[in-house]
Amino acid sequence: MKTALTVAGSDPSGGAGIQADLKTFAAHGVYGMSVITSVTSQNTTGVFGVFDMPENVIKSQLDAVFTDIFPNSVKIGMVSSAEIIKAIAEALKKYNAKNVVLDTVMVSTSGCPLLKADAVSALTSYLFPLSDIITPNIGEAEILVGFEIKSEEDMLSAAKKIYDDYGVCVLLKGGHLDGAASDILYDGHETWFRGEKINNPNTHGTGCTLSSAIAARLALGYDIQSAVKSAKDYVTGAIDYGLNLGKGRGPLNHTWSLN
């Protein structure tokens, strides 16, 4: 059985973070493991608190996983401080981790900052070089490139700049733009993944779910382009299912494909 590791924060409401990742791994028939970087207090209406795990605890969790059940892929999500980022990078290099998917989580959908000010440069310096693909949304990409993204032409320019600046394959997600929900994969060449927006406001944890679905497919032996296509189809189905839980922006149905 193929294995995947999520290194991310915890969402007690189950829609995002390691809870979403583990459900996504299971839906793809992949054995999931988790290293918790932060414990959050959040639900469908927002994020109310974040407690970062000490770096030595994160290192210990990583050592425990890599020395026993080596993961076929690694998904990295919420890493809120430079110290945590460096601890993760050290372990990825130490164990020569494969198929690393980095979800550049910086701000929650409700607007709560999830990445400390000094952590952006650490993210780009330590984790980008170790990643096979990063998955920023529009807002995160704007932070990385320093200009506004208002169109598909801007998306292409931003994706190309991220690739040129950091040398990492990038999937820039266009769901926050008006119109179609199209994403661009740039690895020196552009590949567009077209999709129509679904009339469902319940999209809590979409970014976590997409990146973990990519990691699951990479663990199963897919190449990056095929993994992204399959992951996007999976997330589309999870949104289209129309699950309606909670008082705010509700979660996806991660097990829709098993029904």
C-alpha positions as CSV (number, residue, x, y, z in Angstrom):
1,M,0.0,0.0,0.0
2,K,1.3,3.4,-0.9
3,T,1.8,6.0,1.9
4,A,1.6,9.7,2.3
5,L,2.5,12.1,5.1
6,T,0.8,15.4,5.8
7,V,2.8,18.0,7.8
8,A,0.2,20.7,8.7
9,G,-2.0,22.2,11.3
10,S,-5.0,20.7,12.9
11,D,-8.6,21.8,12.2
12,P,-11.0,20.6,14.9
13,S,-14.0,21.1,12.6
14,G,-12.5,18.6,10.2
15,G,-12.8,20.6,7.0
16,A,-9.2,21.7,6.5
17,G,-5.7,20.8,7.8
18,I,-4.6,17.3,8.6
19,Q,-8.1,16.1,9.0
20,A,-8.9,17.0,5.4
21,D,-5.6,15.6,4.3
22,L,-6.1,12.2,6.0
23,K,-9.6,11.9,4.6
24,T,-8.3,12.7,1.1
25,F,-5.5,10.2,1.4
26,A,-8.0,7.5,2.4
27,A,-10.4,8.4,-0.4
28,H,-7.5,7.7,-2.8
29,G,-6.6,4.4,-1.3
30,V,-3.4,5.7,0.2
31,Y,-2.3,5.1,3.8
32,G,-2.1,8.5,5.6
33,M,0.2,9.7,8.3
34,S,0.4,13.2,10.0
35,V,2.8,15.5,11.7
36,I,1.0,18.3,13.5
37,T,2.7,21.7,13.2
38,S,0.0,23.8,14.9
39,V,-3.2,23.3,16.8
40,T,-5.9,25.8,15.7
41,S,-9.2,26.7,17.1
42,Q,-11.4,27.1,14.0
43,N,-14.7,26.1,12.4
44,T,-16.6,27.0,9.4
45,T,-17.0,30.7,10.5
46,G,-13.3,31.5,11.1
47,V,-10.0,30.9,12.9
48,F,-10.0,31.9,16.6
49,G,-6.7,30.8,17.8
50,V,-3.4,29.2,16.8
51,F,-0.9,27.3,19.0
52,D,2.4,26.3,17.3
53,M,4.0,23.1,18.3
54,P,7.6,23.4,19.7
55,E,10.2,22.7,17.0
56,N,11.6,19.7,19.0
57,V,8.2,18.1,19.0
58,I,7.8,18.6,15.3
59,K,11.3,17.1,14.7
60,S,10.4,14.1,16.9
61,Q,7.2,13.5,15.0
62,L,9.1,13.6,11.7
63,D,11.8,11.3,12.9
64,A,9.2,8.8,14.1
65,V,7.5,8.6,10.7
66,F,10.5,8.6,8.4
67,T,12.4,6.0,10.4
68,D,9.5,3.5,10.4
69,I,6.9,4.0,7.6
70,F,8.7,6.0,4.9
71,P,6.1,8.1,3.0
72,N,5.9,7.9,-0.8
73,S,4.8,11.5,-0.8
74,V,4.7,14.5,1.6
75,K,2.2,17.3,1.7
76,I,3.2,20.4,3.6
77,G,0.4,22.8,4.8
78,M,0.3,25.3,7.6
79,V,3.9,26.2,8.8
80,S,3.5,29.4,10.6
81,S,7.1,30.3,11.7
82,A,10.6,30.3,10.4
83,E,11.7,27.9,13.1
84,I,9.1,25.4,12.1
85,I,10.0,25.7,8.5
86,K,13.7,25.1,9.1
87,A,12.9,22.0,11.2
88,I,10.8,20.6,8.4
89,A,13.4,21.4,5.8
90,E,16.1,19.7,7.9
91,A,14.1,16.5,8.1
92,L,13.2,16.5,4.4
93,K,16.9,16.7,3.5
94,K,18.0,14.3,6.2
95,Y,15.6,11.6,4.9
96,N,15.7,12.5,1.2
97,A,11.9,12.9,1.1
98,K,10.2,12.2,-2.3
99,N,7.2,13.8,-4.0
100,V,6.9,16.9,-1.8
101,V,3.8,19.1,-2.4
102,L,3.9,22.5,-0.7
103,D,0.6,24.3,-0.1
104,T,1.7,27.8,0.5
105,V,-0.8,28.6,3.3
106,M,-0.5,32.2,4.3
107,V,-3.9,33.5,5.2
108,S,-7.2,31.7,6.0
109,T,-10.3,32.2,3.9
110,S,-11.7,34.3,6.7
111,G,-8.7,36.6,6.6
112,C,-6.8,35.3,9.6
113,P,-3.0,35.5,9.1
114,L,-1.5,32.0,9.3
115,L,2.1,32.8,8.5
116,K,4.3,35.1,10.6
117,A,6.0,38.0,8.9
118,D,9.5,36.5,9.0
119,A,8.3,33.2,7.7
120,V,7.7,34.0,4.0
121,S,11.4,34.4,3.3
122,A,12.1,31.2,5.2
123,L,9.4,29.4,3.2
124,T,10.9,30.4,-0.1
125,S,14.5,29.8,1.0
126,Y,14.2,26.5,2.8
127,L,11.1,24.7,1.5
128,F,10.7,25.9,-2.1
129,P,14.0,24.2,-3.1
130,L,12.9,20.9,-1.6
131,S,9.4,20.9,-3.2
132,D,8.3,19.2,-6.4
133,I,5.3,21.5,-6.7
134,I,3.8,24.4,-4.8
135,T,0.1,25.3,-4.9
136,P,-0.5,29.0,-4.2
137,N,-3.9,30.7,-4.6
138,I,-4.2,34.2,-6.1
139,G,-3.6,36.1,-2.9
140,E,-0.6,34.0,-1.9
141,A,0.9,34.3,-5.4
142,E,0.5,38.1,-5.2
143,I,2.6,38.1,-2.0
144,L,5.3,36.0,-3.8
145,V,5.4,38.1,-7.0
146,G,4.6,41.6,-5.7
147,F,1.9,42.5,-8.2
148,E,-1.8,42.2,-8.4
149,I,-3.3,39.3,-10.3
150,K,-6.6,40.2,-12.0
151,S,-6.7,38.1,-15.2
152,E,-5.5,34.9,-16.7
153,E,-2.7,36.9,-18.4
154,D,-1.6,38.0,-14.9
155,M,-1.8,34.4,-13.7
156,L,0.6,33.3,-16.4
157,S,3.0,36.1,-15.7
158,A,2.9,35.3,-12.0
159,A,3.4,31.6,-12.4
160,K,6.3,32.2,-14.8
161,K,7.9,34.7,-12.3
162,I,7.6,32.2,-9.4
163,Y,9.1,29.5,-11.5
164,D,11.9,31.7,-12.8
165,D,12.6,33.2,-9.3
166,Y,12.5,30.0,-7.3
167,G,13.0,27.1,-9.8
168,V,9.9,25.2,-8.6
169,C,7.0,23.9,-10.5
170,V,3.9,25.9,-9.6
171,L,0.2,25.3,-9.7
172,L,-1.4,28.7,-9.5
173,K,-5.1,28.3,-8.6
174,G,-7.5,30.8,-10.2
175,G,-10.6,30.1,-8.1
176,H,-10.6,33.6,-6.5
177,L,-10.9,35.3,-9.9
178,D,-14.3,36.2,-11.4
179,G,-15.5,33.8,-14.0
180,A,-14.2,30.3,-14.7
181,A,-12.2,28.3,-12.1
182,S,-9.1,27.8,-14.2
183,D,-5.7,26.9,-12.8
184,I,-2.3,27.1,-14.5
185,L,0.5,24.6,-14.0
186,Y,3.9,26.1,-14.9
187,D,7.1,24.0,-15.1
188,G,8.8,25.9,-17.8
189,H,5.8,25.3,-20.0
190,E,2.2,26.3,-19.3
191,T,-0.7,23.9,-18.9
192,W,-4.2,25.1,-18.2
193,F,-6.8,23.2,-16.3
194,R,-10.2,24.6,-17.1
195,G,-13.2,24.4,-15.0
196,E,-16.5,26.1,-14.3
197,K,-17.3,27.5,-10.9
198,I,-19.8,25.5,-8.9
199,N,-22.6,27.3,-7.2
200,N,-21.7,26.2,-3.7
201,P,-20.3,28.5,-1.1
202,N,-19.2,25.6,1.1
203,T,-15.5,25.4,0.1
204,H,-13.7,25.3,3.5
205,G,-10.5,23.4,3.1
206,T,-10.4,23.4,-0.7
207,G,-6.7,24.3,-0.9
208,C,-5.7,21.6,1.7
209,T,-7.8,19.0,-0.1
210,L,-6.4,19.8,-3.5
211,S,-2.7,19.7,-2.4
212,S,-3.3,16.4,-0.5
213,A,-5.0,14.9,-3.5
214,I,-2.0,15.8,-5.6
215,A,0.3,14.2,-3.0
216,A,-1.9,11.0,-3.0
217,R,-1.7,10.7,-6.8
218,L,2.1,11.3,-6.7
219,A,2.4,8.5,-4.1
220,L,0.5,6.2,-6.5
221,G,3.0,6.9,-9.2
222,Y,1.3,9.6,-11.3
223,D,3.4,12.3,-12.9
224,I,2.8,15.8,-11.8
225,Q,0.5,16.9,-14.7
226,S,-1.7,13.7,-14.3
227,A,-1.7,14.1,-10.6
228,V,-2.9,17.7,-10.8
229,K,-5.7,16.8,-13.4
230,S,-6.9,14.0,-11.2
231,A,-6.8,16.0,-8.0
232,K,-8.7,18.9,-9.6
233,D,-11.4,16.4,-10.8
234,Y,-11.6,15.0,-7.3
235,V,-12.0,18.4,-5.6
236,T,-14.6,19.4,-8.2
237,G,-16.7,16.4,-7.3
238,A,-16.2,17.0,-3.5
239,I,-17.6,20.6,-4.0
240,D,-20.3,19.6,-6.4
241,Y,-21.7,17.0,-3.9
242,G,-23.2,19.9,-2.1
243,L,-22.5,19.0,1.5
244,N,-24.0,21.6,3.9
245,L,-22.6,21.6,7.4
246,G,-21.9,24.4,9.9
247,K,-23.0,28.0,10.2
248,G,-20.4,29.5,7.9
249,R,-18.4,28.3,4.8
250,G,-18.9,24.6,5.2
251,P,-16.5,21.7,4.4
252,L,-16.3,19.5,1.3
253,N,-17.4,15.9,1.2
254,H,-14.0,14.2,1.0
255,T,-15.6,10.7,0.6
256,W,-17.9,11.6,-2.3
257,S,-16.1,9.3,-4.7
258,L,-16.6,6.3,-2.3
259,N,-20.4,6.6,-2.3
